[in-house]
Structure formats: C-alpha cells, structure tokens
C-alpha cells in the first residue's frame, strides 16, 4: 500500500511536516542540485514553495495527498506544482 493510500485511510496521521524536518529529508537532493547548477545549461527548480510555508510543509489537504512517499510527488502533488513549473518555464533567465 502506498503512503498516499495510508494517509487517505487514517485521519489521525499528521498532514503537515515542520519545514526544518522537510529540509533535513531533502538535504541530499539539495546538495546534488547545487552541484548540478555549476554545470552549463542546467537549472534546478525547487518545488517546495508549492507545498511549504516558512515553518511547515503540507503533505495532505482534505482528501488530496501531495506526496507518494518521502521523495516522490503523488499525482495531486504534481498537479499542485504546475503553476510554479509554468512560471519557471515562461520566465526568461
């Protein structure tokens, strides 16, 4: 069973994550992203603004589960990131 299915079934699980805990989980990917940005023609888009405020990240809102597991967006999470991705792709460097 996927994490998103468990979240939908259980009402007693947390639906947010403290931003500092999210950042700790993302530490490795952020390091890789920084390394990749040093290459020509490589840009990195941080999707956390779509899910996170200054102090917390939303994992689920109502029946919408944004993360499949710790590292992967669910379908709903991917759709939530579309405005950010659209802006990123339409803004000149």
Secondary structure as the mmCIF struct_conf table of DSSP 4:
data_model
#
loop_
_struct_conf.conf_type_id
_struct_conf.id
_struct_conf.beg_label_comp_id
_struct_conf.beg_label_asym_id
_struct_conf.beg_label_seq_id
_struct_conf.end_label_comp_id
_struct_conf.end_label_asym_id
_struct_conf.end_label_seq_id
HELX_RH_AL_P HELX_RH_AL_P1 UNK A 3 UNK A 9
BEND BEND1 UNK A 11 UNK A 13
BEND BEND2 UNK A 15 UNK A 15
STRN STRN1 UNK A 16 UNK A 18
HELX_RH_AL_P HELX_RH_AL_P2 UNK A 19 UNK A 25
TURN_TY1_P TURN_TY1_P1 UNK A 26 UNK A 26
HELX_RH_AL_P HELX_RH_AL_P3 UNK A 27 UNK A 37
TURN_TY1_P TURN_TY1_P2 UNK A 38 UNK A 38
BEND BEND3 UNK A 39 UNK A 39
TURN_TY1_P TURN_TY1_P3 UNK A 40 UNK A 41
TURN_TY1_P TURN_TY1_P4 UNK A 47 UNK A 47
HELX_RH_AL_P HELX_RH_AL_P4 UNK A 48 UNK A 51
STRN STRN2 UNK A 52 UNK A 52
BEND BEND4 UNK A 54 UNK A 55
STRN STRN3 UNK A 56 UNK A 58
BEND BEND5 UNK A 59 UNK A 59
STRN STRN4 UNK A 60 UNK A 61
TURN_TY1_P TURN_TY1_P5 UNK A 62 UNK A 63
STRN STRN5 UNK A 64 UNK A 65
STRN STRN6 UNK A 67 UNK A 67
BEND BEND6 UNK A 68 UNK A 71
STRN STRN7 UNK A 73 UNK A 73
HELX_RH_AL_P HELX_RH_AL_P5 UNK A 75 UNK A 80
TURN_TY1_P TURN_TY1_P6 UNK A 81 UNK A 81
HELX_RH_AL_P HELX_RH_AL_P6 UNK A 82 UNK A 90
BEND BEND7 UNK A 91 UNK A 91
#
